[in-house]
């Protein structure tokens, strides 16, 4: 299940935290070997553009609150909504 990817407690102690500076990048988000996602390079560039634009446009933006609501889906982890303050 994709929702379980990168959640191994033995590899990632802060698995519930988004950390774009995390050094261990041996994740399975884009698959592995013959199941590697062909669109991974495009997805990474898109992510860099989006995160870079948000940081430039709203440099003081922070997540607001400590509790988050998620929607149940057996395949994906879906966070709704993500309250922010800027």
C-alpha positions as CSV (number, residue, x, y, z in Angstrom):
1,X,0.0,0.0,0.0
2,X,1.3,3.4,-0.9
3,X,0.0,4.8,2.4
4,X,2.5,2.6,4.3
5,X,5.5,3.7,2.3
6,X,8.3,5.4,4.2
7,X,6.8,4.7,7.6
8,X,9.2,2.1,9.0
9,X,10.1,3.1,12.6
10,X,13.5,1.4,12.3
11,X,14.5,3.7,9.4
12,X,12.6,7.0,10.1
13,X,12.1,8.1,13.7
14,X,10.0,11.1,12.7
15,X,7.8,9.4,10.2
16,X,4.8,11.6,10.9
17,X,6.7,14.8,10.2
18,X,7.3,16.4,6.9
19,X,11.0,17.2,6.8
20,X,12.2,18.4,3.4
21,X,15.8,18.6,4.9
22,X,15.8,14.9,5.9
23,X,19.2,13.4,5.0
24,X,18.0,9.7,4.6
25,X,16.5,9.8,1.1
26,X,16.4,6.1,0.5
27,X,12.6,6.2,0.4
28,X,10.2,4.1,-1.7
29,X,8.0,7.0,-2.9
30,X,8.7,6.4,-6.5
31,X,9.1,2.7,-6.4
32,X,12.2,0.5,-6.9
33,X,14.0,-1.3,-9.7
34,X,11.6,-2.5,-12.4
35,X,8.7,-0.7,-10.6
36,X,10.4,2.6,-10.6
37,X,8.1,5.5,-11.6
38,X,9.0,6.9,-15.0
39,X,7.6,10.3,-14.0
40,X,9.7,10.6,-10.8
41,X,12.0,13.2,-12.3
42,X,9.1,15.4,-13.4
43,X,7.4,15.0,-10.0
44,X,10.6,16.0,-8.1
45,X,11.0,19.2,-10.3
46,X,7.4,20.1,-9.7
47,X,7.8,19.6,-6.0
48,X,10.9,21.9,-6.0
49,X,9.0,24.6,-7.9
50,X,5.9,24.5,-5.7
51,X,7.8,24.4,-2.4
52,X,10.3,27.1,-3.6
53,X,7.4,29.4,-4.8
54,X,5.5,29.0,-1.5
55,X,8.6,29.7,0.6
56,X,9.4,32.8,-1.5
57,X,5.8,34.2,-1.6
58,X,5.0,33.5,2.1
59,X,8.4,33.3,4.0
60,X,6.8,33.3,7.4
61,X,4.2,30.6,6.8
62,X,3.9,28.0,9.5
63,X,1.6,25.1,10.2
64,X,-1.1,26.3,12.6
65,X,-2.1,23.8,15.2
66,X,-1.0,20.4,16.4
67,X,-3.9,18.2,15.5
68,X,-4.8,17.3,11.9
69,X,-7.7,15.6,10.3
70,X,-7.2,12.9,7.8
71,X,-9.5,11.1,5.4
72,X,-9.4,7.3,5.5
73,X,-8.2,5.7,2.3
74,X,-6.6,2.2,2.2
75,X,-4.1,3.3,-0.4
76,X,-3.0,6.8,0.5
77,X,-2.6,9.1,3.5
78,X,-4.8,12.1,2.9
79,X,-4.5,15.1,5.1
80,X,-7.5,17.5,5.1
81,X,-7.2,20.4,5.6
82,X,-3.7,21.7,6.5
83,X,-4.2,25.0,8.5
84,X,-1.4,27.5,8.0
85,X,-0.6,31.0,9.3
86,X,1.5,33.6,7.6
